[in-house]
Amino acid sequence: MVAAAGVRSAFGVVMAIDAWLKWQPAFAAHYVGYLHNAANAQPAWLAPWFDFWLRIVPPNVDLFISATRWIESAVAVGLLLGLARRFTYIVGGLFSLLIWATAEGFGGPYTAGATNLGPALVYALVFVALILFARLLGSTPYSLDYFIERRFSFWGTLMEWAPRRLWQRTPPALDWPHQIAAILAIAVALVLAVGTLGSAVTAAPPTPERAAAAVSPLNLASSAPVAAAKPAALPPLLGDGNAVAVTIASTDTDVEIASGVQYRAWTFGGSVPGPVLHVRQGQTVNVTFVNHGNMAHSVDFHAAEVDPKVAYRDIAPGESLQFSFVARTPGAFVYHCGTQPVLLHMANGMYGAIIVDPVAPLPPADVSYVLVESEWYTHQSSGTLMAGDYPKMISVTPDEVVFNGIAFQYSDHPLTARAGQRVRFYFVNAGPNLTSAFHVIGEMFTAVYHDGDAKHALTGVSTYPIAPGQGVIFDVVPEQPGTYPLVDHSMRNMTLGAAGALQVTP
């Protein structure tokens, strides 16, 4: 009885540690992510089970978080005090099986191999062993139940879930068969308890971070299409005169990066990418940059030739900066924040496109679109809200590669043209890290303007590389109606969201 009570109390310590972890903010922040993470690794025949939980948990996540915390806390108290023991054991065992079957089990991401059962399943086995102890040994003086039952007899019947003759029995000695069975059961429970404690100590602290890192915005995305795609049409010129004025404001804004998934972005103009600026070669661009963010920012125009120490200097929150440049060189260019670390500022969304029309015009296009390719490096902040992950940015392991900020938006809502029209794509690769390989499936580029000069146009090109920070102009003339996919021909990038479509009608 002493040994059995010791096992119960030791396991109570393990459960108390686990309950404490459940009350930490990181657990709540990543709760939905645990479920998505497990669901991604399951065989197809288990999809209905996980689909069921994915339908009911995210809309009621606060309820499920609270229930998990209170149930595990109550079980820990029951174990430590020996209170409502059989009730505690049965509830704890069923609860552990549910956790195992939704967030750990069936070969999920927390089950590394056949020799690793997962903590929740081990917990369930320990609860089974405790139920056997209670059935075999009856009431024990090393529990709060023992003293309550002696004063209030109904307590034993209610909480022990057994006839009075069983829970009231406290035999001074057991016969040999029962002694052997008790010793074996205690030994098994001790091994399981020690193993579980070691698993909790070594695995519990980093679990939220590992889970968050493994949750991709594409995992969390709704199966429904993006509600509305961002306009991709080339906007009109900012003005016809010799000078145009541009005001750009940096803001911290949550933006959509996949259907139903948001990102805590640093932006130009409240969107990612920032607004498309359309000017004419030779125009003077008078820039006013205003910092409404929470840290120093700057703006760097690849279309400009200016002293960067003056024009591209950092300004503090609440400050503004004015400078001018002449758009001498035609083409498609990126503008971006140049504040250190530039990688972090760009990967958090601070980039846009500036289009400079040449004085000697390109062949007239019937339809013109601007596509800015970029990467998102994320970790789960809470629910379907993501934030930047700098280690991923450094290691170049993006969660999404996108056109105009949102994965697959132009697959959900294709760009349009008519057969025989010249369709022009001003393609800017904001990166910040990956080279793009733009390709229109089913078509050949009629012309590729790598420098905005019609005399230097390439023909007979099907795929063309665009380095990070580079812009290229593409013309395509589809003669037949159909749906023509627009892709980054890097298969990884296309899979992560760099895919759309051009819908061509008669």
N, C-alpha and C positions, 0 to 999 in steps of 0.2 A: 504493500500500500504506500509506503514511504517513497519507493522508487517510482511508482505510477504517478503519485502526486508531484514528484520532482520533474518527471517528463512533462506533465501538464503545465507546470509553472514555467519551465524552460521554454516550452513552445509559446507560452503566453508572452514571454519577453520578446521572442521573435515576432509575434503578431503585433505587439505594441510598437516595435520599431517600424514595422511595415505600415501600421496605422498612422504613425507620426509622419512618415513619408507621404502618405495619401493627403494629409492636411497641408502640404507645402504647395505654394502657388504653381510650381512647375507641373505638378500632377494634373491640376485642373486645366492648365494651358494646353497640355498635350493629350488630354483624355480621348478626344475624338481620333487623334492621330494613332493612338495605340490600336484602336479598332481597325482603322484603315490599313495600318501596317500589317496586321495579322491577316486581314482579308486578302491582301495582294498575293500572299504566298500559298493560298489554298488550292486544292484541286477543284476542277469544275463541278464535281458532284456536291461540293459543300457550298457552292455559291448561294443557293436559296437561304441557307442558315445565316450567312454573313449579310446578305442583302436585307434580311428581316431586321437585324440589329442596326444596320446602317440607315434603315428607314425610320426607326423609332428613337435612336440615341441622339443624333445631332440636333433635331428640333427640341429635344428635352434634356439637353446636356447638363444643365444645372441640377435638375432633379436626380439624374444618374450619378453625378459627382457627389452630391450630398448623401445619397443612399449608400454609395460605396464607402464613403468616409465613416458614416455612423454605424453601418453594419460591422465593418472591420474593427472599429473602436469598441463596440459592444462585445464582440467575440474576444478581443484581447482582455477586456475586463473580466469576462466570464472565466477565461482560462487562468488568469492570475489569481483570482479570488476563489475559484472553484464554485462559481455561482451559476445555478441553472445548468449544470454540467452537460447532461445529455442533450438538452435543448441547444446549448452552445455548440456542442460537437456536431449535431446534425445540421444546424444552420451554417456553421463554419465549413463543413464538408461540402454541402450543396453550393455554397457561395464560391468556394475555391474551384469546384468543378466548372461553374459557370464562367469564372474568370479564365480558367485554362482553355475552355472551349471557345472563347471569343477573342482573347488577346494574346494567347500563348501557344495553344495546342495545334494538333493536326499538322505538324511539320512547319509551323509558322516561323517568323523571323527570330523568335526568342528561343526556339528549339534547335540548337546548333547541330545535333546529331542524335543517333539512337540512344546514346548513353546519357543524354541530357533530357530529363523528363520535363523540365520547366518547374519553377518554384511552386506555382499554383497546384499542379498535380501532386507534387510532394506534400504540400499542405493537406490536400484531400486525403492522402494515404495516412498521414499522421492523425487526422481526425477519425478515420476508420479504426486505427489502433486504439485511440482513446475511448471510442464507443465500446470496443471489445473489453477493455480494462473495466469500464463501468459495469458492463454486464457480468463479467467474471467475478469481480471483487466486491460488488455491491457498494454500499455507502462507505465513505472514508472520513475519519475525523480530521483529515488534512484538507478540509474544504469548508467554505462558508455554508454550503448546502446542509452539511451534517448538523450544524447548530440550529439552522432555521427549521429543518425537518423535525427536530426533537421538540420544538416549541409549537410549530404549526404543521400538523400532519398533512394537511392538504398540499403543502408545498412540494413534498416528495412525489405525490401522485401527479401533480400538475407539471413539475419541471423535470422529473426523472423519466417520464414517459414509460413507466414500468409499474407492475403491481407492487403493493406495499411490502410483500414478503421478500421482494428482490432488493429494493432500495434500502430497506431497513436492516437488511442482513449485514453484519460486520463480523465475519467468522474470525476467531482468534488464530486459526491455522487452517491450511488447505491440505487436502490429500495429495499424494505424490503426482498423480496425473495433472491436477490443477496447478500444482507448484511448477511443474515443468512448462506447462502452457503459459503460465504467468511470466516466468523467467524469459521464455522465448519472445513473448509479446513485448515485454519491457525492453529487451535487447533490440528488437526491430525498431521500436519507437524511439529509443535513444539514438540509434544510428540515423534515422530519418530526421530527428530534431537537430542533431549536430550538423548534418549535411545541409539542412534548411537554413540554419543560422549562418553557416559559412556562405551560402548562396546569397542570403540577404545582405550580409556585411560587404561582400565583394561586388555584388551586382546591383544592389538597389540604388546607391548614389548616382551612378552615371546613367541609369535607365532613362530618365526624361530627356537627357541630351541626346542619347543614341536614338530614341524614338523620334525626337523632333528632327534630327538630321536625316532620318530615313523617310520622313513624310514629304512627299513631293506635291507641289500644287496641282500636278496632273492627277495624283491620287485623289485629292480632295475635290477636284472639279466636278461640277454637276454634269449629269448625262445629257441635260438639255443644252441646246446651242447657246452661244453668247447672245444675249438679248439684242444687241445692236453692235455692228462693227464700226470702228472708227472711220470717219471719212478719209479716203485715200486720194481723192482727186487733187491734182495740183491747183492750189489757190491762185487767184489772179495776182498780177504784179502789185506791190505795195504802193506804187505811184509811177507817174509818167515823167516827172520832172528830173532834174539833175541830182536831186537829193531826196532821200526817204528817211523817215524817222521810225525807229524800232524801240519799243519798250519791252524788256523781258524781266519778269519777276520770279525769283526762286521761292518756292513754297514747300512745306511738308504736307503731303497729301496721300491718302490711301487711294490706290488705283487698282483696277481690275487687271489681272494677268492671265487668268483662265476663267472659264465659265463659273461664276459664283465665288471665285477666290480673289482676295484682295492682297495688296502688298503695301507696306509702310514705305512709301517712296519719297525721295527728294526730287523735286521736279522743277522744270521751267514752265511757268504758265499753268501749273496745276494738272498737267497731263504728261504722259510718257508714251512716245517721245514728245518733246516740246513742240510748239507751233512751227509749221513750215513757213519759212521766210522766202519770198519770191521777189527777186530784184533783177535789174538789167545790167549787163556789163557796162562799166564806166560810171555807174551811179555812186554817189557818196552815201554811205549808210551811217546815219547818226544813231548811235546806240545809247540807250539809257538802261542800265542794269540796276535793279532794286533787289535787295536781299531781305525777304520776309521769312527766311528759314531760322533755324535755331543754332546755327554755327556759321563760320566764315565760308563764303562761296565766291566763285568767279565765273567768267564766261570767256571761252576761247573759240574764235571763229577760224576755221581752216580756210575760209574764203578771203581772209584779210591778210594784209602785209603791214603790220604795225609792231611797235616795240612792246613785247609781251610784259615787260616789267611795269609798263604804264597802263596799257589797256586791259591786260589779263590779271591784274593784281587782285588779291583777296580783299573782300570787304566784309566787315562785321555785320551781324544781324541789325536790321534797321537802317543801314547805310545804303547809299546809292552811288553809282559811278557812271560817268559819261565819257564816251570816246567816239571817234569816227574813223572810218576806213573807206577806201575806194575799191569797189568790186571789179578789179582789173581782169580777173581770170574767170572765164565761163566754166560752168560745170555743176555737178552736184557735190555738195560739201557737208561735212558734219560741223556742228558747233557743240561745245560741251563744257562742263565745269573743269577747270584746271587746278583746283585746290588739292593739295596733298592730303592723303594718298589719292591720286587721281582715279586709280582703280576703284576705290570704294565709292567715290562720288558718282562716277559714271555708271557703275554697276547698280547703284541705287536709283538710277533713272534720269540723271542730269545730262541729257543730250537731245539734239534735234537736227533738222536738215535745213540748209539754206541753198536755194537753187538760183544760179546766176545765168540768165539767158545770154547767149552770145550776140554780139552786134551783127555778125553775119549769121542769120538764123539757120537753124537746122531745118530739114524738110518738115513741112507742117504736119502735126499729128492731129488725128481726129479725137483721140482720148488720151489723157495724160494722168498717170498715177505716181505717187511718191511712196516708196516702201523703205522703211528704216529697219534693218535687222539688228537685233541685240540679244543679250543673254540675261537671264535672271538666275541668281544664286541665292537660295532661300533656306530658312528654317522656320518652323511653325511657331508663330507668336502666340496665337490662341485660336482655337476653332479653325475657321477658313481664312484667317489673317496671317500672312507671312511677313517675314522681315529678312534683312540682308544677312548673309553668312560669309564673313570675310575669309575664313580658311578655304571655303569652296572657291571663292574668287581667285585666291592665290594658287590653288591647285588646279584651276580651270576644270571644275566639275559642275557644269550648269544643270539646273533642274528644268529649265526651259530655254529654248532658242525661238525667237518670235519675230514676226513682222508687225511693226507698228504697235508693239507693247503687249499684245494679247495672243496667246497660243491658239492657232487654228481658226482665228476669227474670220478669215477670208475663205476658209473651207465651209464654215457655217453660212456665210453671207458672201458669195463670190463677187468679184469685180466684174463689170459688164462691158461688152463691146458688141459691134455688129460685124458680120463677115465682110472682109475686104478693107476694114478700117485699119489705119496705122495706129497701133497702141504703143504709147511711150511709157517706159518705167524709169523714173529717176530713183536709182537704188543706192542707198547710203548704208554702209556697214558701220554702225556705231560701236560694235564689239561689246565689251572692251577688249576681248581676248581672241576670238575665233575668226578665222578667214571664212568667207562665204563662197559658195559656188552656185550662182544663180542660174536657174534652168527653167524653161517652160516646156513641160512634157507634151510632145506631139507637134512642136513647132521648132523652127530655126530662127535665130535672130536675124532680122533683115539688116540691122546695123547695130554696132556696138561703138558708142562714143566714149572712149576712155578718158578723154580730156576736154569734152565739150566742143570740139572742133570737127565740123562735118567733113573736112578734107582728110582727117585722120581716121575716119570710120572703118571699122573692121566688118567684114561680111562672112557669111558661111560659118558662123559660130553657134554652137548649141549650148555650151556652158562656159561661164567666164568667172574667174576668181576675183573677189573683191576683198582686199586686206582690211583689217580693223582701221578705221579712220579714213577709209577711201570711199569715193563715190563714183559710180559709172552710170551712163545713160544707155538704155536698151530700147530698140524698136522691134516690134513684131507685127506682122500682118497676117493674121489667120484668115485663110480663104474659105474654110468650111465651118459651119456651125458646130458647136460642141462645147464640152467642158474641158479646159486645158489647165492641168494642175501647175501651180507656181511653187517651186520648191528650192530650198538649199539642197544641192545634190550630195552634201554630206548626209549619209543615211541617218547618222545619230542626230544631227541637227533637225532633219526633217521629222524624225520620230518625236523629238522634244517640242515640236510646235511650229517649226519654220516651214509651213505648208499652207497654201491657199489655192484659189482657183480663179480662172478667167472664164466667165460664161459668155460664149459667143452665140448670138442669135442671127437668123437670116437677115 
